[in-house]
Amino acid sequence: MWSYIVTFLAVFATDLLYIYFVKSIQDDRPWHAAWWSMVVTLTASVAVINYTEDHWALIPALAGAFFGAYVGMKFKKKINGV
């Protein structure tokens, strides 16, 4: 059960942080983009390891992807005032 929770949180964080990675690229900030790229790779690696060992972990991974992107976009809108 813990691996499913960790997988969900890892993919949730990956999608949330990926938004900041893309924004750094858009703003032409190479050091920030490199930093976010490293963090995104780390969180994604945790998820990949978990669902490679247990294919049922793809279900919480997909849920984490959905909610991570959704929350990230909502949070980004609040920060940008849109």
C-alpha positions as CSV (number, residue, x, y, z in Angstrom):
1,M,0.0,0.0,0.0
2,W,2.8,2.4,0.8
3,S,4.3,2.0,-2.6
4,Y,1.0,3.1,-4.2
5,I,1.0,6.2,-2.0
6,V,4.6,7.0,-2.8
7,T,3.9,6.4,-6.5
8,F,0.9,8.8,-6.4
9,L,2.9,11.5,-4.6
10,A,5.9,11.1,-6.8
11,V,3.9,11.5,-10.0
12,F,1.8,14.3,-8.5
13,A,5.1,16.1,-7.6
14,T,6.6,15.4,-11.0
15,D,3.7,17.0,-12.8
16,L,3.5,19.9,-10.4
17,L,7.2,20.6,-10.7
18,Y,7.2,20.1,-14.5
19,I,5.1,23.2,-14.8
20,Y,7.8,25.2,-13.2
21,F,10.4,23.6,-15.5
22,V,8.4,24.6,-18.6
23,K,7.9,28.1,-17.2
24,S,11.7,28.5,-16.7
25,I,12.3,27.5,-20.3
26,Q,9.6,29.9,-21.4
27,D,11.3,32.7,-19.4
28,D,14.7,31.8,-20.9
29,R,16.2,31.0,-17.5
30,P,18.7,28.2,-18.2
31,W,19.9,27.7,-14.6
32,H,16.4,27.5,-13.2
33,A,15.4,25.1,-16.0
34,A,18.4,22.9,-15.3
35,W,17.5,22.8,-11.6
36,W,13.8,22.0,-12.2
37,S,14.8,19.4,-14.7
38,M,17.0,17.7,-12.1
39,V,14.2,17.7,-9.5
40,V,11.6,16.5,-12.0
41,T,13.9,13.6,-13.0
42,L,14.4,12.6,-9.4
43,T,10.6,12.5,-8.6
44,A,9.8,10.7,-11.9
45,S,12.5,8.1,-11.2
46,V,10.9,7.2,-7.9
47,A,7.6,6.6,-9.7
48,V,9.2,4.6,-12.5
49,I,10.9,2.3,-10.0
50,N,7.7,1.7,-8.2
51,Y,5.5,0.9,-11.2
52,T,8.2,-1.1,-12.9
53,E,8.2,-3.4,-9.8
54,D,4.4,-3.5,-9.5
55,H,2.3,-2.8,-12.6
56,W,-0.7,-2.1,-10.5
57,A,1.1,1.1,-9.3
58,L,0.2,2.6,-12.7
59,I,-3.3,3.3,-11.4
60,P,-2.1,5.7,-8.6
61,A,0.6,7.0,-11.1
62,L,-2.2,8.1,-13.5
63,A,-4.2,9.6,-10.7
64,G,-1.1,11.5,-9.5
65,A,-0.5,12.8,-13.1
66,F,-4.0,14.1,-13.4
67,F,-4.2,15.8,-10.0
68,G,-0.6,17.1,-10.2
69,A,-1.2,18.8,-13.5
70,Y,-4.6,20.1,-12.3
71,V,-3.3,21.5,-9.0
72,G,-0.2,22.9,-10.6
73,M,-2.2,24.8,-13.2
74,K,-4.6,26.1,-10.6
75,F,-1.7,27.2,-8.4
76,K,0.1,28.8,-11.3
77,K,-3.0,30.8,-12.2
78,K,-3.2,32.2,-8.6
79,I,0.5,33.2,-8.6
80,N,0.2,34.9,-12.0
81,G,-3.1,36.5,-11.1
82,V,-5.0,35.1,-14.0
